Amino acid sequence: MDNLFGSLGNAFGGLLSLIWLIIVIWAIVKVAKSGASTLAKVIWIIVLIFFPLIGLILWLLFGPKG
């Protein structure tokens, strides 16, 4: 029985990781398409890659719009 729940936990964790990856990639694409300067785009993309959770929150609050 423990093995069953362990497998479900691994599958659920993998699904959440995949969803998180898709969200971060979406944010990077939005930054790349924004009207911000090239330097701002590069900085935001670096922040999103190296600090995905904090970077995504900061981008949603302060990032380039459009």
PyMOL Python script that loads the backbone (N, CA, C, O; Angstrom):
from pymol import cmd

cmd.read_pdbstr("""\
ATOM      1  N   MET A   1       0.819  -1.191   0.000  1.00  0.00           N
ATOM      2  CA  MET A   1       0.000   0.000   0.000  1.00  0.00           C
ATOM      3  C   MET A   1       0.865   1.259   0.000  1.00  0.00           C
ATOM      4  O   MET A   1       0.549   2.233  -0.683  1.00  0.00           O
ATOM      5  N   ASP A   2       1.960   1.236   0.771  1.00  0.00           N
ATOM      6  CA  ASP A   2       2.861   2.387   0.800  1.00  0.00           C
ATOM      7  C   ASP A   2       3.459   2.639  -0.578  1.00  0.00           C
ATOM      8  O   ASP A   2       3.674   3.785  -0.973  1.00  0.00           O
ATOM      9  N   ASN A   3       3.722   1.563  -1.298  1.00  0.00           N
ATOM     10  CA  ASN A   3       4.304   1.692  -2.626  1.00  0.00           C
ATOM     11  C   ASN A   3       3.349   2.404  -3.579  1.00  0.00           C
ATOM     12  O   ASN A   3       3.778   3.198  -4.416  1.00  0.00           O
ATOM     13  N   LEU A   4       2.060   2.118  -3.450  1.00  0.00           N
ATOM     14  CA  LEU A   4       1.056   2.763  -4.290  1.00  0.00           C
ATOM     15  C   LEU A   4       1.032   4.260  -4.045  1.00  0.00           C
ATOM     16  O   LEU A   4       1.050   5.045  -4.993  1.00  0.00           O
ATOM     17  N   PHE A   5       0.992   4.667  -2.774  1.00  0.00           N
ATOM     18  CA  PHE A   5       0.962   6.099  -2.457  1.00  0.00           C
ATOM     19  C   PHE A   5       2.265   6.780  -2.834  1.00  0.00           C
ATOM     20  O   PHE A   5       2.256   7.945  -3.230  1.00  0.00           O
ATOM     21  N   GLY A   6       3.377   6.086  -2.721  1.00  0.00           N
ATOM     22  CA  GLY A   6       4.656   6.642  -3.145  1.00  0.00           C
ATOM     23  C   GLY A   6       4.668   6.905  -4.637  1.00  0.00           C
ATOM     24  O   GLY A   6       5.174   7.935  -5.083  1.00  0.00           O
ATOM     25  N   SER A   7       4.122   5.995  -5.402  1.00  0.00           N
ATOM     26  CA  SER A   7       4.053   6.171  -6.850  1.00  0.00           C
ATOM     27  C   SER A   7       3.137   7.325  -7.229  1.00  0.00           C
ATOM     28  O   SER A   7       3.452   8.107  -8.126  1.00  0.00           O
ATOM     29  N   LEU A   8       2.003   7.429  -6.543  1.00  0.00           N
ATOM     30  CA  LEU A   8       1.086   8.540  -6.819  1.00  0.00           C
ATOM     31  C   LEU A   8       1.726   9.871  -6.459  1.00  0.00           C
ATOM     32  O   LEU A   8       1.554  10.858  -7.175  1.00  0.00           O
ATOM     33  N   GLY A   9       2.460   9.906  -5.358  1.00  0.00           N
ATOM     34  CA  GLY A   9       3.147  11.124  -4.955  1.00  0.00           C
ATOM     35  C   GLY A   9       4.195  11.531  -5.964  1.00  0.00           C
ATOM     36  O   GLY A   9       4.338  12.713  -6.275  1.00  0.00           O
ATOM     37  N   ASN A  10       4.933  10.556  -6.481  1.00  0.00           N
ATOM     38  CA  ASN A  10       5.945  10.858  -7.501  1.00  0.00           C
ATOM     39  C   ASN A  10       5.301  11.375  -8.784  1.00  0.00           C
ATOM     40  O   ASN A  10       5.807  12.315  -9.398  1.00  0.00           O
ATOM     41  N   ALA A  11       4.200  10.772  -9.186  1.00  0.00           N
ATOM     42  CA  ALA A  11       3.509  11.206 -10.403  1.00  0.00           C
ATOM     43  C   ALA A  11       2.950  12.609 -10.226  1.00  0.00           C
ATOM     44  O   ALA A  11       3.049  13.434 -11.134  1.00  0.00           O
ATOM     45  N   PHE A  12       2.364  12.889  -9.069  1.00  0.00           N
ATOM     46  CA  PHE A  12       1.799  14.208  -8.790  1.00  0.00           C
ATOM     47  C   PHE A  12       2.902  15.262  -8.732  1.00  0.00           C
ATOM     48  O   PHE A  12       2.736  16.365  -9.254  1.00  0.00           O
ATOM     49  N   GLY A  13       4.017  14.930  -8.104  1.00  0.00           N
ATOM     50  CA  GLY A  13       5.150  15.849  -8.048  1.00  0.00           C
ATOM     51  C   GLY A  13       5.714  16.128  -9.426  1.00  0.00           C
ATOM     52  O   GLY A  13       6.092  17.260  -9.729  1.00  0.00           O
ATOM     53  N   GLY A  14       5.772  15.114 -10.256  1.00  0.00           N
ATOM     54  CA  GLY A  14       6.244  15.296 -11.629  1.00  0.00           C
ATOM     55  C   GLY A  14       5.315  16.183 -12.432  1.00  0.00           C
ATOM     56  O   GLY A  14       5.766  17.014 -13.219  1.00  0.00           O
ATOM     57  N   LEU A  15       4.017  16.009 -12.234  1.00  0.00           N
ATOM     58  CA  LEU A  15       3.028  16.831 -12.935  1.00  0.00           C
ATOM     59  C   LEU A  15       3.137  18.291 -12.498  1.00  0.00           C
ATOM     60  O   LEU A  15       3.085  19.194 -13.333  1.00  0.00           O
ATOM     61  N   LEU A  16       3.287  18.526 -11.192  1.00  0.00           N
ATOM     62  CA  LEU A  16       3.446  19.889 -10.701  1.00  0.00           C
ATOM     63  C   LEU A  16       4.722  20.527 -11.241  1.00  0.00           C
ATOM     64  O   LEU A  16       4.732  21.709 -11.585  1.00  0.00           O
ATOM     65  N   SER A  17       5.784  19.757 -11.313  1.00  0.00           N
ATOM     66  CA  SER A  17       7.043  20.268 -11.864  1.00  0.00           C
ATOM     67  C   SER A  17       6.883  20.646 -13.328  1.00  0.00           C
ATOM     68  O   SER A  17       7.404  21.673 -13.763  1.00  0.00           O
ATOM     69  N   LEU A  18       6.179  19.841 -14.080  1.00  0.00           N
ATOM     70  CA  LEU A  18       5.940  20.129 -15.487  1.00  0.00           C
ATOM     71  C   LEU A  18       5.103  21.402 -15.648  1.00  0.00           C
ATOM     72  O   LEU A  18       5.401  22.237 -16.502  1.00  0.00           O
ATOM     73  N   ILE A  19       4.074  21.547 -14.840  1.00  0.00           N
ATOM     74  CA  ILE A  19       3.241  22.751 -14.888  1.00  0.00           C
ATOM     75  C   ILE A  19       4.071  23.978 -14.535  1.00  0.00           C
ATOM     76  O   ILE A  19       3.954  25.017 -15.184  1.00  0.00           O
ATOM     77  N   TRP A  20       4.914  23.859 -13.502  1.00  0.00           N
ATOM     78  CA  TRP A  20       5.769  24.979 -13.096  1.00  0.00           C
ATOM     79  C   TRP A  20       6.727  25.354 -14.225  1.00  0.00           C
ATOM     80  O   TRP A  20       6.932  26.538 -14.491  1.00  0.00           O
ATOM     81  N   LEU A  21       7.312  24.367 -14.885  1.00  0.00           N
ATOM     82  CA  LEU A  21       8.225  24.611 -15.998  1.00  0.00           C
ATOM     83  C   LEU A  21       7.511  25.347 -17.130  1.00  0.00           C
ATOM     84  O   LEU A  21       8.071  26.272 -17.717  1.00  0.00           O
ATOM     85  N   ILE A  22       6.298  24.947 -17.434  1.00  0.00           N
ATOM     86  CA  ILE A  22       5.515  25.597 -18.488  1.00  0.00           C
ATOM     87  C   ILE A  22       5.239  27.054 -18.119  1.00  0.00           C
ATOM     88  O   ILE A  22       5.319  27.930 -18.980  1.00  0.00           O
ATOM     89  N   ILE A  23       4.920  27.323 -16.866  1.00  0.00           N
ATOM     90  CA  ILE A  23       4.649  28.692 -16.423  1.00  0.00           C
ATOM     91  C   ILE A  23       5.891  29.561 -16.551  1.00  0.00           C
ATOM     92  O   ILE A  23       5.811  30.699 -17.013  1.00  0.00           O
ATOM     93  N   VAL A  24       7.048  29.023 -16.141  1.00  0.00           N
ATOM     94  CA  VAL A  24       8.291  29.792 -16.237  1.00  0.00           C
ATOM     95  C   VAL A  24       8.656  30.047 -17.696  1.00  0.00           C
ATOM     96  O   VAL A  24       9.092  31.148 -18.034  1.00  0.00           O
ATOM     97  N   ILE A  25       8.488  29.059 -18.562  1.00  0.00           N
ATOM     98  CA  ILE A  25       8.773  29.248 -19.989  1.00  0.00           C
ATOM     99  C   ILE A  25       7.824  30.293 -20.576  1.00  0.00           C
ATOM    100  O   ILE A  25       8.245  31.120 -21.384  1.00  0.00           O
ATOM    101  N   TRP A  26       6.568  30.264 -20.185  1.00  0.00           N
ATOM    102  CA  TRP A  26       5.596  31.258 -20.639  1.00  0.00           C
ATOM    103  C   TRP A  26       6.037  32.665 -20.217  1.00  0.00           C
ATOM    104  O   TRP A  26       5.958  33.606 -21.007  1.00  0.00           O
ATOM    105  N   ALA A  27       6.498  32.802 -18.978  1.00  0.00           N
ATOM    106  CA  ALA A  27       6.963  34.103 -18.493  1.00  0.00           C
ATOM    107  C   ALA A  27       8.171  34.582 -19.298  1.00  0.00           C
ATOM    108  O   ALA A  27       8.266  35.762 -19.637  1.00  0.00           O
ATOM    109  N   ILE A  28       9.088  33.671 -19.603  1.00  0.00           N
ATOM    110  CA  ILE A  28      10.274  34.040 -20.386  1.00  0.00           C
ATOM    111  C   ILE A  28       9.864  34.509 -21.782  1.00  0.00           C
ATOM    112  O   ILE A  28      10.409  35.491 -22.288  1.00  0.00           O
ATOM    113  N   VAL A  29       8.924  33.827 -22.400  1.00  0.00           N
ATOM    114  CA  VAL A  29       8.440  34.227 -23.727  1.00  0.00           C
ATOM    115  C   VAL A  29       7.767  35.598 -23.649  1.00  0.00           C
ATOM    116  O   VAL A  29       7.975  36.437 -24.525  1.00  0.00           O
ATOM    117  N   LYS A  30       6.964  35.831 -22.610  1.00  0.00           N
ATOM    118  CA  LYS A  30       6.314  37.133 -22.443  1.00  0.00           C
ATOM    119  C   LYS A  30       7.342  38.241 -22.276  1.00  0.00           C
ATOM    120  O   LYS A  30       7.177  39.327 -22.831  1.00  0.00           O
ATOM    121  N   VAL A  31       8.409  37.979 -21.513  1.00  0.00           N
ATOM    122  CA  VAL A  31       9.470  38.974 -21.336  1.00  0.00           C
ATOM    123  C   VAL A  31      10.137  39.245 -22.676  1.00  0.00           C
ATOM    124  O   VAL A  31      10.359  40.400 -23.039  1.00  0.00           O
ATOM    125  N   ALA A  32      10.455  38.191 -23.409  1.00  0.00           N
ATOM    126  CA  ALA A  32      11.147  38.353 -24.693  1.00  0.00           C
ATOM    127  C   ALA A  32      10.307  39.151 -25.691  1.00  0.00           C
ATOM    128  O   ALA A  32      10.864  39.874 -26.516  1.00  0.00           O
ATOM    129  N   LYS A  33       8.992  39.035 -25.632  1.00  0.00           N
ATOM    130  CA  LYS A  33       8.112  39.743 -26.561  1.00  0.00           C
ATOM    131  C   LYS A  33       7.725  41.136 -26.072  1.00  0.00           C
ATOM    132  O   LYS A  33       7.092  41.893 -26.808  1.00  0.00           O
ATOM    133  N   SER A  34       8.093  41.480 -24.849  1.00  0.00           N
ATOM    134  CA  SER A  34       7.690  42.769 -24.288  1.00  0.00           C
ATOM    135  C   SER A  34       8.443  43.912 -24.952  1.00  0.00           C
ATOM    136  O   SER A  34       9.408  43.699 -25.686  1.00  0.00           O
ATOM    137  N   GLY A  35       7.987  45.117 -24.682  1.00  0.00           N
ATOM    138  CA  GLY A  35       8.605  46.295 -25.253  1.00  0.00           C
ATOM    139  C   GLY A  35       9.750  46.843 -24.421  1.00  0.00           C
ATOM    140  O   GLY A  35      10.224  47.950 -24.679  1.00  0.00           O
ATOM    141  N   ALA A  36      10.199  46.095 -23.435  1.00  0.00           N
ATOM    142  CA  ALA A  36      11.287  46.552 -22.570  1.00  0.00           C
ATOM    143  C   ALA A  36      12.605  46.586 -23.344  1.00  0.00           C
ATOM    144  O   ALA A  36      12.733  46.007 -24.423  1.00  0.00           O
ATOM    145  N   SER A  37      13.569  47.274 -22.764  1.00  0.00           N
ATOM    146  CA  SER A  37      14.885  47.341 -23.401  1.00  0.00           C
ATOM    147  C   SER A  37      15.538  45.959 -23.393  1.00  0.00           C
ATOM    148  O   SER A  37      15.150  45.079 -22.624  1.00  0.00           O
ATOM    149  N   THR A  38      16.517  45.788 -24.245  1.00  0.00           N
ATOM    150  CA  THR A  38      17.210  44.500 -24.337  1.00  0.00           C
ATOM    151  C   THR A  38      17.862  44.129 -23.011  1.00  0.00           C
ATOM    152  O   THR A  38      17.806  42.973 -22.593  1.00  0.00           O
ATOM    153  N   LEU A  39      18.478  45.100 -22.350  1.00  0.00           N
ATOM    154  CA  LEU A  39      19.121  44.825 -21.062  1.00  0.00           C
ATOM    155  C   LEU A  39      18.100  44.370 -20.029  1.00  0.00           C
ATOM    156  O   LEU A  39      18.353  43.418 -19.290  1.00  0.00           O
ATOM    157  N   ALA A  40      16.956  45.034 -19.967  1.00  0.00           N
ATOM    158  CA  ALA A  40      15.905  44.637 -19.020  1.00  0.00           C
ATOM    159  C   ALA A  40      15.407  43.225 -19.319  1.00  0.00           C
ATOM    160  O   ALA A  40      15.176  42.438 -18.400  1.00  0.00           O
ATOM    161  N   LYS A  41      15.242  42.904 -20.598  1.00  0.00           N
ATOM    162  CA  LYS A  41      14.796  41.558 -20.978  1.00  0.00           C
ATOM    163  C   LYS A  41      15.797  40.511 -20.517  1.00  0.00           C
ATOM    164  O   LYS A  41      15.417  39.489 -19.946  1.00  0.00           O
ATOM    165  N   VAL A  42      17.087  40.769 -20.767  1.00  0.00           N
ATOM    166  CA  VAL A  42      18.129  39.811 -20.386  1.00  0.00           C
ATOM    167  C   VAL A  42      18.140  39.623 -18.876  1.00  0.00           C
ATOM    168  O   VAL A  42      18.240  38.494 -18.396  1.00  0.00           O
ATOM    169  N   ILE A  43      18.039  40.705 -18.128  1.00  0.00           N
ATOM    170  CA  ILE A  43      18.048  40.605 -16.663  1.00  0.00           C
ATOM    171  C   ILE A  43      16.846  39.804 -16.175  1.00  0.00           C
ATOM    172  O   ILE A  43      16.999  38.925 -15.327  1.00  0.00           O
ATOM    173  N   TRP A  44      15.660  40.090 -16.690  1.00  0.00           N
ATOM    174  CA  TRP A  44      14.469  39.356 -16.274  1.00  0.00           C
ATOM    175  C   TRP A  44      14.573  37.874 -16.618  1.00  0.00           C
ATOM    176  O   TRP A  44      14.190  37.021 -15.816  1.00  0.00           O
ATOM    177  N   ILE A  45      15.082  37.569 -17.788  1.00  0.00           N
ATOM    178  CA  ILE A  45      15.209  36.162 -18.188  1.00  0.00           C
ATOM    179  C   ILE A  45      16.208  35.435 -17.287  1.00  0.00           C
ATOM    180  O   ILE A  45      15.967  34.293 -16.893  1.00  0.00           O
ATOM    181  N   ILE A  46      17.316  36.081 -16.961  1.00  0.00           N
ATOM    182  CA  ILE A  46      18.301  35.471 -16.046  1.00  0.00           C
ATOM    183  C   ILE A  46      17.678  35.235 -14.678  1.00  0.00           C
ATOM    184  O   ILE A  46      17.861  34.174 -14.081  1.00  0.00           O
ATOM    185  N   VAL A  47      16.942  36.225 -14.182  1.00  0.00           N
ATOM    186  CA  VAL A  47      16.281  36.071 -12.874  1.00  0.00           C
ATOM    187  C   VAL A  47      15.291  34.917 -12.918  1.00  0.00           C
ATOM    188  O   VAL A  47      15.236  34.120 -11.982  1.00  0.00           O
ATOM    189  N   LEU A  48      14.502  34.813 -13.992  1.00  0.00           N
ATOM    190  CA  LEU A  48      13.519  33.737 -14.096  1.00  0.00           C
ATOM    191  C   LEU A  48      14.172  32.360 -14.190  1.00  0.00           C
ATOM    192  O   LEU A  48      13.623  31.377 -13.692  1.00  0.00           O
ATOM    193  N   ILE A  49      15.328  32.287 -14.819  1.00  0.00           N
ATOM    194  CA  ILE A  49      15.996  30.989 -14.958  1.00  0.00           C
ATOM    195  C   ILE A  49      16.658  30.556 -13.651  1.00  0.00           C
ATOM    196  O   ILE A  49      16.526  29.403 -13.241  1.00  0.00           O
ATOM    197  N   PHE A  50      17.366  31.470 -12.998  1.00  0.00           N
ATOM    198  CA  PHE A  50      18.138  31.093 -11.817  1.00  0.00           C
ATOM    199  C   PHE A  50      17.339  31.132 -10.522  1.00  0.00           C
ATOM    200  O   PHE A  50      17.698  30.451  -9.562  1.00  0.00           O
ATOM    201  N   PHE A  51      16.266  31.911 -10.472  1.00  0.00           N
ATOM    202  CA  PHE A  51      15.413  31.999  -9.289  1.00  0.00           C
ATOM    203  C   PHE A  51      13.955  31.868  -9.712  1.00  0.00           C
ATOM    204  O   PHE A  51      13.208  32.845  -9.648  1.00  0.00           O
ATOM    205  N   PRO A  52      13.535  30.675 -10.144  1.00  0.00           N
ATOM    206  CA  PRO A  52      12.213  30.539 -10.761  1.00  0.00           C
ATOM    207  C   PRO A  52      11.045  30.999  -9.880  1.00  0.00           C
ATOM    208  O   PRO A  52      10.159  31.700 -10.368  1.00  0.00           O
ATOM    209  N   LEU A  53      11.021  30.628  -8.612  1.00  0.00           N
ATOM    210  CA  LEU A  53       9.884  30.995  -7.762  1.00  0.00           C
ATOM    211  C   LEU A  53       9.885  32.485  -7.461  1.00  0.00           C
ATOM    212  O   LEU A  53       8.900  33.174  -7.727  1.00  0.00           O
ATOM    213  N   ILE A  54      10.967  32.979  -6.916  1.00  0.00           N
ATOM    214  CA  ILE A  54      11.068  34.395  -6.579  1.00  0.00           C
ATOM    215  C   ILE A  54      11.016  35.241  -7.849  1.00  0.00           C
ATOM    216  O   ILE A  54      10.359  36.282  -7.879  1.00  0.00           O
ATOM    217  N   GLY A  55      11.705  34.795  -8.892  1.00  0.00           N
ATOM    218  CA  GLY A  55      11.717  35.532 -10.152  1.00  0.00           C
ATOM    219  C   GLY A  55      10.335  35.677 -10.749  1.00  0.00           C
ATOM    220  O   GLY A  55       9.983  36.743 -11.255  1.00  0.00           O
ATOM    221  N   LEU A  56       9.543  34.610 -10.696  1.00  0.00           N
ATOM    222  CA  LEU A  56       8.192  34.669 -11.254  1.00  0.00           C
ATOM    223  C   LEU A  56       7.324  35.635 -10.458  1.00  0.00           C
ATOM    224  O   LEU A  56       6.562  36.409 -11.037  1.00  0.00           O
ATOM    225  N   ILE A  57       7.433  35.591  -9.151  1.00  0.00           N
ATOM    226  CA  ILE A  57       6.657  36.505  -8.309  1.00  0.00           C
ATOM    227  C   ILE A  57       7.062  37.949  -8.593  1.00  0.00           C
ATOM    228  O   ILE A  57       6.206  38.815  -8.775  1.00  0.00           O
ATOM    229  N   LEU A  58       8.371  38.204  -8.628  1.00  0.00           N
ATOM    230  CA  LEU A  58       8.852  39.555  -8.908  1.00  0.00           C
ATOM    231  C   LEU A  58       8.428  40.023 -10.297  1.00  0.00           C
ATOM    232  O   LEU A  58       8.031  41.174 -10.481  1.00  0.00           O
ATOM    233  N   TRP A  59       8.516  39.115 -11.278  1.00  0.00           N
ATOM    234  CA  TRP A  59       8.119  39.474 -12.637  1.00  0.00           C
ATOM    235  C   TRP A  59       6.628  39.832 -12.694  1.00  0.00           C
ATOM    236  O   TRP A  59       6.241  40.793 -13.360  1.00  0.00           O
ATOM    237  N   LEU A  60       5.799  39.053 -11.993  1.00  0.00           N
ATOM    238  CA  LEU A  60       4.371  39.348 -11.997  1.00  0.00           C
ATOM    239  C   LEU A  60       4.087  40.710 -11.362  1.00  0.00           C
ATOM    240  O   LEU A  60       3.184  41.423 -11.800  1.00  0.00           O
ATOM    241  N   LEU A  61       4.854  41.070 -10.336  1.00  0.00           N
ATOM    242  CA  LEU A  61       4.636  42.338  -9.649  1.00  0.00           C
ATOM    243  C   LEU A  61       5.277  43.528 -10.363  1.00  0.00           C
ATOM    244  O   LEU A  61       4.655  44.584 -10.483  1.00  0.00           O
ATOM    245  N   PHE A  62       6.528  43.366 -10.842  1.00  0.00           N
ATOM    246  CA  PHE A  62       7.288  44.503 -11.324  1.00  0.00           C
ATOM    247  C   PHE A  62       7.766  44.398 -12.764  1.00  0.00           C
ATOM    248  O   PHE A  62       8.366  45.339 -13.282  1.00  0.00           O
ATOM    249  N   GLY A  63       7.514  43.283 -13.412  1.00  0.00           N
ATOM    250  CA  GLY A  63       8.065  43.046 -14.743  1.00  0.00           C
ATOM    251  C   GLY A  63       7.435  43.875 -15.834  1.00  0.00           C
ATOM    252  O   GLY A  63       6.415  44.532 -15.625  1.00  0.00           O
ATOM    253  N   PRO A  64       8.060  43.838 -17.016  1.00  0.00           N
ATOM    254  CA  PRO A  64       7.513  44.602 -18.147  1.00  0.00           C
ATOM    255  C   PRO A  64       6.145  44.060 -18.547  1.00  0.00           C
ATOM    256  O   PRO A  64       5.922  42.850 -18.578  1.00  0.00           O
ATOM    257  N   LYS A  65       5.264  44.953 -18.842  1.00  0.00           N
ATOM    258  CA  LYS A  65       3.892  44.574 -19.251  1.00  0.00           C
ATOM    259  C   LYS A  65       3.775  44.673 -20.767  1.00  0.00           C
ATOM    260  O   LYS A  65       4.395  45.525 -21.403  1.00  0.00           O
ATOM    261  N   GLY A  66       2.976  43.795 -21.320  1.00  0.00           N
ATOM    262  CA  GLY A  66       2.747  43.849 -22.774  1.00  0.00           C
ATOM    263  C   GLY A  66       3.645  42.956 -23.445  1.00  0.00           C
ATOM    264  O   GLY A  66       3.612  42.854 -24.672  1.00  0.00           O
TER     265      GLY A  66
END
""", "prot")
cmd.dss("prot")
cmd.show_as("cartoon", "prot")
cmd.util.cbc("prot")
cmd.orient("prot")
